[in-house]
Amino acid sequence: MSALNWFSGGKARRTEALLLLKELMILLSEQENKQSLYQIIYYFSNELASGGTSVPLVLSELNVALSAIMVKESLQLTKEETQLLKQLRQLSHVRYGY
């Protein structure tokens, strides 16, 4: 993940998120037990790519959807998948003037 500042704009966050989502889709594409997770990532990747909705909102919805599916299906992630999700969640941390 490239070094984004806390004040980075939506375009930089979108670009970084799309790269991370693409890496996750590659890792998950061959794992049968994680296809529901793959589908969520694919959906939100398309949402970000379309550019119709604000990046922080899409990332927030993505975090909620990922958490819900992981709990529902008791998914166990590899270290690499965990690291990518951690980086993806860090993109959601936007500080407003503090």
N, CA, C and O atoms as CSV, one atom per row, in Angstrom:
chain,resi,resn,atom,element,x,y,z
A,1,MET,N,N,0.850,-1.169,0.000
A,1,MET,CA,C,0.000,0.000,0.000
A,1,MET,C,C,0.890,1.224,0.000
A,1,MET,O,O,1.859,1.290,0.757
A,2,SER,N,N,0.574,2.186,-0.835
A,2,SER,CA,C,1.342,3.414,-0.856
A,2,SER,C,C,0.991,4.244,0.368
A,2,SER,O,O,-0.050,4.054,0.995
A,3,ALA,N,N,1.877,5.159,0.687
A,3,ALA,CA,C,1.683,5.979,1.877
A,3,ALA,C,C,0.691,7.098,1.581
A,3,ALA,O,O,1.031,8.080,0.921
A,4,LEU,N,N,-0.516,6.948,2.066
A,4,LEU,CA,C,-1.527,7.989,1.929
A,4,LEU,C,C,-1.522,8.832,3.184
A,4,LEU,O,O,-1.372,8.313,4.290
A,5,ASN,N,N,-1.685,10.119,3.015
A,5,ASN,CA,C,-1.824,10.996,4.163
A,5,ASN,C,C,-3.251,10.925,4.679
A,5,ASN,O,O,-4.163,10.529,3.953
A,6,TRP,N,N,-3.441,11.309,5.929
A,6,TRP,CA,C,-4.779,11.277,6.502
A,6,TRP,C,C,-5.708,12.231,5.769
A,6,TRP,O,O,-6.928,12.071,5.807
A,7,PHE,N,N,-5.131,13.221,5.104
A,7,PHE,CA,C,-5.945,14.202,4.403
A,7,PHE,C,C,-6.076,13.904,2.908
A,7,PHE,O,O,-6.578,14.736,2.152
A,8,SER,N,N,-5.631,12.735,2.484
A,8,SER,CA,C,-5.723,12.369,1.066
A,8,SER,C,C,-7.173,12.395,0.601
A,8,SER,O,O,-8.092,12.050,1.344
A,9,GLY,N,N,-7.350,12.810,-0.638
A,9,GLY,CA,C,-8.695,12.938,-1.191
A,9,GLY,C,C,-9.273,11.620,-1.661
A,9,GLY,O,O,-8.635,10.570,-1.585
A,10,GLY,N,N,-10.495,11.706,-2.148
A,10,GLY,CA,C,-11.220,10.523,-2.583
A,10,GLY,C,C,-10.584,9.810,-3.756
A,10,GLY,O,O,-10.623,8.582,-3.835
A,11,LYS,N,N,-9.994,10.574,-4.674
A,11,LYS,CA,C,-9.398,9.951,-5.860
A,11,LYS,C,C,-8.232,9.046,-5.471
A,11,LYS,O,O,-8.113,7.932,-5.981
A,12,ALA,N,N,-7.375,9.518,-4.574
A,12,ALA,CA,C,-6.234,8.715,-4.125
A,12,ALA,C,C,-6.708,7.484,-3.360
A,12,ALA,O,O,-6.172,6.390,-3.540
A,13,ARG,N,N,-7.708,7.666,-2.513
A,13,ARG,CA,C,-8.252,6.535,-1.751
A,13,ARG,C,C,-8.923,5.522,-2.674
A,13,ARG,O,O,-8.782,4.315,-2.480
A,14,ARG,N,N,-9.647,6.008,-3.672
A,14,ARG,CA,C,-10.309,5.121,-4.631
A,14,ARG,C,C,-9.269,4.278,-5.368
A,14,ARG,O,O,-9.423,3.063,-5.486
A,15,THR,N,N,-8.216,4.918,-5.860
A,15,THR,CA,C,-7.173,4.210,-6.602
A,15,THR,C,C,-6.529,3.139,-5.739
A,15,THR,O,O,-6.346,2.005,-6.183
A,16,GLU,N,N,-6.186,3.494,-4.513
A,16,GLU,CA,C,-5.549,2.541,-3.603
A,16,GLU,C,C,-6.502,1.403,-3.254
A,16,GLU,O,O,-6.091,0.243,-3.218
A,17,ALA,N,N,-7.763,1.721,-2.997
A,17,ALA,CA,C,-8.750,0.692,-2.657
A,17,ALA,C,C,-8.951,-0.277,-3.812
A,17,ALA,O,O,-9.054,-1.485,-3.597
A,18,LEU,N,N,-9.008,0.235,-5.026
A,18,LEU,CA,C,-9.192,-0.640,-6.188
A,18,LEU,C,C,-8.019,-1.598,-6.356
A,18,LEU,O,O,-8.215,-2.755,-6.728
A,19,LEU,N,N,-6.806,-1.132,-6.087
A,19,LEU,CA,C,-5.639,-2.015,-6.163
A,19,LEU,C,C,-5.716,-3.126,-5.115
A,19,LEU,O,O,-5.448,-4.291,-5.409
A,20,LEU,N,N,-6.086,-2.750,-3.895
A,20,LEU,CA,C,-6.196,-3.741,-2.821
A,20,LEU,C,C,-7.327,-4.734,-3.095
A,20,LEU,O,O,-7.176,-5.932,-2.855
A,21,LEU,N,N,-8.444,-4.240,-3.589
A,21,LEU,CA,C,-9.572,-5.125,-3.904
A,21,LEU,C,C,-9.210,-6.095,-5.021
A,21,LEU,O,O,-9.606,-7.260,-4.990
A,22,LYS,N,N,-8.466,-5.620,-5.997
A,22,LYS,CA,C,-8.040,-6.492,-7.092
A,22,LYS,C,C,-7.139,-7.612,-6.571
A,22,LYS,O,O,-7.284,-8.767,-6.971
A,23,GLU,N,N,-6.212,-7.266,-5.680
A,23,GLU,CA,C,-5.339,-8.288,-5.091
A,23,GLU,C,C,-6.154,-9.315,-4.311
A,23,GLU,O,O,-5.901,-10.516,-4.400
A,24,LEU,N,N,-7.132,-8.835,-3.548
A,24,LEU,CA,C,-7.988,-9.747,-2.783
A,24,LEU,C,C,-8.797,-10.658,-3.699
A,24,LEU,O,O,-8.944,-11.848,-3.419
A,25,MET,N,N,-9.317,-10.113,-4.780
A,25,MET,CA,C,-10.097,-10.935,-5.710
A,25,MET,C,C,-9.230,-12.025,-6.330
A,25,MET,O,O,-9.700,-13.142,-6.545
A,26,ILE,N,N,-7.990,-11.715,-6.615
A,26,ILE,CA,C,-7.083,-12.725,-7.167
A,26,ILE,C,C,-6.868,-13.842,-6.153
A,26,ILE,O,O,-6.900,-15.020,-6.510
A,27,LEU,N,N,-6.648,-13.480,-4.894
A,27,LEU,CA,C,-6.427,-14.486,-3.852
A,27,LEU,C,C,-7.667,-15.346,-3.603
A,27,LEU,O,O,-7.559,-16.552,-3.377
A,28,LEU,N,N,-8.837,-14.721,-3.645
A,28,LEU,CA,C,-10.077,-15.423,-3.297
A,28,LEU,C,C,-10.707,-16.179,-4.459
A,28,LEU,O,O,-11.549,-17.050,-4.241
A,29,SER,N,N,-10.321,-15.866,-5.669
A,29,SER,CA,C,-11.002,-16.421,-6.843
A,29,SER,C,C,-10.935,-17.944,-6.927
A,29,SER,O,O,-11.834,-18.567,-7.493
A,30,GLU,N,N,-9.905,-18.541,-6.384
A,30,GLU,CA,C,-9.742,-19.990,-6.492
A,30,GLU,C,C,-10.169,-20.746,-5.238
A,30,GLU,O,O,-10.005,-21.964,-5.164
A,31,GLN,N,N,-10.707,-20.045,-4.264
A,31,GLN,CA,C,-11.101,-20.684,-3.012
A,31,GLN,C,C,-12.621,-20.818,-2.969
A,31,GLN,O,O,-13.343,-19.830,-2.836
A,32,GLU,N,N,-13.084,-22.038,-3.081
A,32,GLU,CA,C,-14.527,-22.310,-3.132
A,32,GLU,C,C,-15.260,-21.842,-1.874
A,32,GLU,O,O,-16.388,-21.357,-1.963
A,33,ASN,N,N,-14.640,-21.981,-0.717
A,33,ASN,CA,C,-15.320,-21.652,0.532
A,33,ASN,C,C,-15.412,-20.144,0.786
A,33,ASN,O,O,-16.049,-19.716,1.748
A,34,LYS,N,N,-14.781,-19.341,-0.071
A,34,LYS,CA,C,-14.794,-17.889,0.128
A,34,LYS,C,C,-15.436,-17.143,-1.042
A,34,LYS,O,O,-15.143,-15.970,-1.269
A,35,GLN,N,N,-16.301,-17.817,-1.772
A,35,GLN,CA,C,-16.928,-17.186,-2.932
A,35,GLN,C,C,-17.882,-16.060,-2.543
A,35,GLN,O,O,-18.013,-15.086,-3.284
A,36,SER,N,N,-18.544,-16.171,-1.407
A,36,SER,CA,C,-19.437,-15.092,-0.973
A,36,SER,C,C,-18.631,-13.834,-0.646
A,36,SER,O,O,-19.067,-12.719,-0.934
A,37,LEU,N,N,-17.469,-14.017,-0.050
A,37,LEU,CA,C,-16.575,-12.900,0.234
A,37,LEU,C,C,-16.081,-12.280,-1.076
A,37,LEU,O,O,-16.004,-11.059,-1.208
A,38,TYR,N,N,-15.752,-13.129,-2.025
A,38,TYR,CA,C,-15.315,-12.670,-3.346
A,38,TYR,C,C,-16.408,-11.829,-4.015
A,38,TYR,O,O,-16.119,-10.786,-4.601
A,39,GLN,N,N,-17.653,-12.282,-3.927
A,39,GLN,CA,C,-18.763,-11.570,-4.563
A,39,GLN,C,C,-18.960,-10.182,-3.962
A,39,GLN,O,O,-19.241,-9.225,-4.683
A,40,ILE,N,N,-18.815,-10.072,-2.651
A,40,ILE,CA,C,-18.940,-8.769,-1.992
A,40,ILE,C,C,-17.821,-7.843,-2.447
A,40,ILE,O,O,-18.061,-6.677,-2.758
A,41,ILE,N,N,-16.614,-8.359,-2.485
A,41,ILE,CA,C,-15.474,-7.548,-2.912
A,41,ILE,C,C,-15.637,-7.124,-4.368
A,41,ILE,O,O,-15.323,-5.989,-4.728
A,42,TYR,N,N,-16.120,-8.023,-5.191
A,42,TYR,CA,C,-16.355,-7.711,-6.607
A,42,TYR,C,C,-17.398,-6.597,-6.753
A,42,TYR,O,O,-17.217,-5.661,-7.532
A,43,TYR,N,N,-18.482,-6.713,-5.996
A,43,TYR,CA,C,-19.548,-5.709,-6.055
A,43,TYR,C,C,-19.020,-4.322,-5.672
A,43,TYR,O,O,-19.257,-3.346,-6.384
A,44,PHE,N,N,-18.309,-4.243,-4.553
A,44,PHE,CA,C,-17.824,-2.945,-4.091
A,44,PHE,C,C,-16.683,-2.419,-4.954
A,44,PHE,O,O,-16.478,-1.209,-5.042
A,45,SER,N,N,-15.957,-3.302,-5.575
A,45,SER,CA,C,-14.942,-2.874,-6.535
A,45,SER,C,C,-15.604,-2.153,-7.706
A,45,SER,O,O,-15.117,-1.119,-8.164
A,46,ASN,N,N,-16.706,-2.702,-8.181
A,46,ASN,CA,C,-17.463,-2.052,-9.259
A,46,ASN,C,C,-18.060,-0.724,-8.805
A,46,ASN,O,O,-18.099,0.237,-9.574
A,47,GLU,N,N,-18.524,-0.669,-7.556
A,47,GLU,CA,C,-19.065,0.578,-7.007
A,47,GLU,C,C,-18.001,1.674,-6.999
A,47,GLU,O,O,-18.264,2.812,-7.389
A,48,LEU,N,N,-16.800,1.318,-6.553
A,48,LEU,CA,C,-15.716,2.297,-6.522
A,48,LEU,C,C,-15.296,2.709,-7.926
A,48,LEU,O,O,-15.037,3.884,-8.183
A,49,ALA,N,N,-15.231,1.752,-8.822
A,49,ALA,CA,C,-14.791,2.039,-10.189
A,49,ALA,C,C,-15.774,2.949,-10.921
A,49,ALA,O,O,-15.367,3.754,-11.758
A,50,SER,N,N,-17.056,2.828,-10.612
A,50,SER,CA,C,-18.058,3.652,-11.294
A,50,SER,C,C,-17.958,5.114,-10.880
A,50,SER,O,O,-18.296,6.004,-11.660
A,51,GLY,N,N,-17.496,5.366,-9.661
A,51,GLY,CA,C,-17.304,6.734,-9.200
A,51,GLY,C,C,-18.576,7.490,-8.881
A,51,GLY,O,O,-18.530,8.709,-8.717
A,52,GLY,N,N,-19.694,6.823,-8.789
A,52,GLY,CA,C,-20.961,7.497,-8.543
A,52,GLY,C,C,-21.213,7.872,-7.097
A,52,GLY,O,O,-21.965,8.808,-6.825
A,53,THR,N,N,-20.605,7.166,-6.175
A,53,THR,CA,C,-20.832,7.378,-4.751
A,53,THR,C,C,-19.527,7.797,-4.096
A,53,THR,O,O,-18.451,7.439,-4.574
A,54,SER,N,N,-19.611,8.552,-3.006
A,54,SER,CA,C,-18.397,9.013,-2.341
A,54,SER,C,C,-17.582,7.824,-1.832
A,54,SER,O,O,-18.128,6.817,-1.380
A,55,VAL,N,N,-16.285,7.968,-1.915
A,55,VAL,CA,C,-15.377,6.886,-1.544
A,55,VAL,C,C,-15.517,6.503,-0.070
A,55,VAL,O,O,-15.609,5.312,0.226
A,56,PRO,N,N,-15.537,7.462,0.874
A,56,PRO,CA,C,-15.689,7.060,2.280
A,56,PRO,C,C,-16.971,6.269,2.548
A,56,PRO,O,O,-16.969,5.342,3.358
A,57,LEU,N,N,-18.057,6.628,1.876
A,57,LEU,CA,C,-19.315,5.900,2.062
A,57,LEU,C,C,-19.196,4.473,1.543
A,57,LEU,O,O,-19.618,3.534,2.218
A,58,VAL,N,N,-18.630,4.298,0.360
A,58,VAL,CA,C,-18.469,2.957,-0.210
A,58,VAL,C,C,-17.563,2.116,0.681
A,58,VAL,O,O,-17.856,0.948,0.933
A,59,LEU,N,N,-16.464,2.700,1.159
A,59,LEU,CA,C,-15.546,1.953,2.023
A,59,LEU,C,C,-16.208,1.573,3.341
A,59,LEU,O,O,-15.978,0.484,3.865
A,60,SER,N,N,-17.024,2.464,3.872
A,60,SER,CA,C,-17.742,2.164,5.109
A,60,SER,C,C,-18.724,1.013,4.908
A,60,SER,O,O,-18.789,0.096,5.728
A,61,GLU,N,N,-19.485,1.061,3.819
A,61,GLU,CA,C,-20.425,-0.019,3.516
A,61,GLU,C,C,-19.691,-1.330,3.259
A,61,GLU,O,O,-20.167,-2.398,3.643
A,62,LEU,N,N,-18.545,-1.249,2.619
A,62,LEU,CA,C,-17.728,-2.437,2.366
A,62,LEU,C,C,-17.287,-3.066,3.681
A,62,LEU,O,O,-17.370,-4.284,3.842
A,63,ASN,N,N,-16.820,-2.251,4.620
A,63,ASN,CA,C,-16.378,-2.774,5.913
A,63,ASN,C,C,-17.507,-3.497,6.645
A,63,ASN,O,O,-17.292,-4.559,7.228
A,64,VAL,N,N,-18.691,-2.929,6.615
A,64,VAL,CA,C,-19.846,-3.552,7.272
A,64,VAL,C,C,-20.192,-4.879,6.598
A,64,VAL,O,O,-20.427,-5.881,7.273
A,65,ALA,N,N,-20.221,-4.880,5.269
A,65,ALA,CA,C,-20.566,-6.096,4.524
A,65,ALA,C,C,-19.531,-7.192,4.741
A,65,ALA,O,O,-19.885,-8.360,4.901
A,66,LEU,N,N,-18.253,-6.819,4.748
A,66,LEU,CA,C,-17.200,-7.812,4.969
A,66,LEU,C,C,-17.298,-8.420,6.363
A,66,LEU,O,O,-17.193,-9.635,6.528
A,67,SER,N,N,-17.499,-7.570,7.359
A,67,SER,CA,C,-17.618,-8.069,8.730
A,67,SER,C,C,-18.809,-9.006,8.871
A,67,SER,O,O,-18.706,-10.058,9.501
A,68,ALA,N,N,-19.925,-8.627,8.289
A,68,ALA,CA,C,-21.136,-9.443,8.398
A,68,ALA,C,C,-20.947,-10.816,7.767
A,68,ALA,O,O,-21.325,-11.824,8.364
A,69,ILE,N,N,-20.373,-10.871,6.576
A,69,ILE,CA,C,-20.219,-12.164,5.892
A,69,ILE,C,C,-19.172,-13.031,6.583
A,69,ILE,O,O,-19.297,-14.255,6.613
A,70,MET,N,N,-18.142,-12.400,7.137
A,70,MET,CA,C,-17.112,-13.181,7.823
A,70,MET,C,C,-17.654,-13.805,9.104
A,70,MET,O,O,-17.307,-14.937,9.440
A,71,VAL,N,N,-18.492,-13.078,9.811
A,71,VAL,CA,C,-19.101,-13.618,11.029
A,71,VAL,C,C,-20.134,-14.682,10.672
A,71,VAL,O,O,-20.165,-15.755,11.273
A,72,LYS,N,N,-20.976,-14.378,9.694
A,72,LYS,CA,C,-22.049,-15.293,9.302
A,72,LYS,C,C,-21.507,-16.642,8.856
A,72,LYS,O,O,-22.052,-17.685,9.216
A,73,GLU,N,N,-20.428,-16.623,8.068
A,73,GLU,CA,C,-19.897,-17.863,7.508
A,73,GLU,C,C,-18.659,-18.377,8.238
A,73,GLU,O,O,-18.048,-19.355,7.808
A,74,SER,N,N,-18.291,-17.733,9.323
A,74,SER,CA,C,-17.120,-18.131,10.125
A,74,SER,C,C,-15.883,-18.353,9.256
A,74,SER,O,O,-15.222,-19.388,9.342
A,75,LEU,N,N,-15.589,-17.373,8.431
A,75,LEU,CA,C,-14.464,-17.494,7.504
A,75,LEU,C,C,-13.130,-17.274,8.211
A,75,LEU,O,O,-12.994,-16.385,9.052
A,76,GLN,N,N,-12.172,-18.084,7.858
A,76,GLN,CA,C,-10.805,-17.950,8.348
A,76,GLN,C,C,-9.950,-17.428,7.200
A,76,GLN,O,O,-9.916,-18.023,6.123
A,77,LEU,N,N,-9.268,-16.325,7.431
A,77,LEU,CA,C,-8.459,-15.719,6.385
A,77,LEU,C,C,-6.990,-16.073,6.553
A,77,LEU,O,O,-6.517,-16.335,7.659
A,78,THR,N,N,-6.281,-16.076,5.435
A,78,THR,CA,C,-4.834,-16.275,5.484
A,78,THR,C,C,-4.191,-14.981,5.975
A,78,THR,O,O,-4.852,-13.946,6.061
A,79,LYS,N,N,-2.908,-15.045,6.293
A,79,LYS,CA,C,-2.203,-13.845,6.747
A,79,LYS,C,C,-2.188,-12.773,5.664
A,79,LYS,O,O,-2.337,-11.586,5.954
A,80,GLU,N,N,-2.009,-13.194,4.427
A,80,GLU,CA,C,-1.976,-12.236,3.319
A,80,GLU,C,C,-3.338,-11.566,3.127
A,80,GLU,O,O,-3.413,-10.356,2.911
A,81,GLU,N,N,-4.401,-12.347,3.204
A,81,GLU,CA,C,-5.752,-11.789,3.078
A,81,GLU,C,C,-6.048,-10.835,4.231
A,81,GLU,O,O,-6.639,-9.774,4.030
A,82,THR,N,N,-5.637,-11.213,5.429
A,82,THR,CA,C,-5.842,-10.368,6.600
A,82,THR,C,C,-5.108,-9.046,6.453
A,82,THR,O,O,-5.655,-7.991,6.773
A,83,GLN,N,N,-3.882,-9.097,5.975
A,83,GLN,CA,C,-3.087,-7.883,5.794
A,83,GLN,C,C,-3.729,-6.954,4.759
A,83,GLN,O,O,-3.779,-5.740,4.956
A,84,LEU,N,N,-4.213,-7.523,3.668
A,84,LEU,CA,C,-4.864,-6.706,2.640
A,84,LEU,C,C,-6.148,-6.060,3.172
A,84,LEU,O,O,-6.425,-4.896,2.883
A,85,LEU,N,N,-6.925,-6.810,3.943
A,85,LEU,CA,C,-8.145,-6.241,4.528
A,85,LEU,C,C,-7.820,-5.149,5.541
A,85,LEU,O,O,-8.534,-4.152,5.639
A,86,LYS,N,N,-6.752,-5.340,6.282
A,86,LYS,CA,C,-6.328,-4.319,7.243
A,86,LYS,C,C,-5.963,-3.029,6.508
A,86,LYS,O,O,-6.355,-1.939,6.925
A,87,GLN,N,N,-5.216,-3.156,5.422
A,87,GLN,CA,C,-4.847,-1.983,4.629
A,87,GLN,C,C,-6.082,-1.320,4.030
A,87,GLN,O,O,-6.170,-0.094,3.968
A,88,LEU,N,N,-7.016,-2.123,3.600
A,88,LEU,CA,C,-8.252,-1.599,3.024
A,88,LEU,C,C,-9.052,-0.827,4.072
A,88,LEU,O,O,-9.601,0.235,3.780
A,89,ARG,N,N,-9.116,-1.349,5.261
A,89,ARG,CA,C,-9.858,-0.675,6.331
A,89,ARG,C,C,-9.179,0.617,6.761
A,89,ARG,O,O,-9.848,1.559,7.185
A,90,GLN,N,N,-7.866,0.665,6.656
A,90,GLN,CA,C,-7.151,1.894,7.005
A,90,GLN,C,C,-7.520,3.046,6.072
A,90,GLN,O,O,-7.440,4.212,6.459
A,91,LEU,N,N,-7.919,2.723,4.859
A,91,LEU,CA,C,-8.334,3.769,3.925
A,91,LEU,C,C,-9.613,4.460,4.386
A,91,LEU,O,O,-9.906,5.575,3.953
A,92,SER,N,N,-10.367,3.814,5.253
A,92,SER,CA,C,-11.613,4.387,5.758
A,92,SER,C,C,-11.372,5.417,6.851
A,92,SER,O,O,-12.272,6.188,7.181
A,93,HIS,N,N,-10.198,5.440,7.402
A,93,HIS,CA,C,-9.898,6.340,8.515
A,93,HIS,C,C,-9.618,7.737,7.982
A,93,HIS,O,O,-8.506,8.042,7.552
A,94,VAL,N,N,-10.626,8.564,8.018
A,94,VAL,CA,C,-10.515,9.940,7.550
A,94,VAL,C,C,-10.656,10.850,8.760
A,94,VAL,O,O,-11.627,10.761,9.511
A,95,ARG,N,N,-9.684,11.718,8.938
A,95,ARG,CA,C,-9.745,12.669,10.043
A,95,ARG,C,C,-10.222,14.006,9.498
A,95,ARG,O,O,-9.754,14.469,8.459
A,96,TYR,N,N,-11.137,14.603,10.194
A,96,TYR,CA,C,-11.710,15.871,9.748
A,96,TYR,C,C,-11.273,17.006,10.666
A,96,TYR,O,O,-11.941,17.307,11.655
A,97,GLY,N,N,-10.150,17.633,10.334
A,97,GLY,CA,C,-9.726,18.850,11.009
A,97,GLY,C,C,-9.170,18.707,12.407
A,97,GLY,O,O,-9.047,19.708,13.113
A,98,TYR,N,N,-8.831,17.516,12.835
A,98,TYR,CA,C,-8.287,17.344,14.186
A,98,TYR,C,C,-6.886,16.808,14.119
A,98,TYR,O,O,-6.256,16.595,15.155
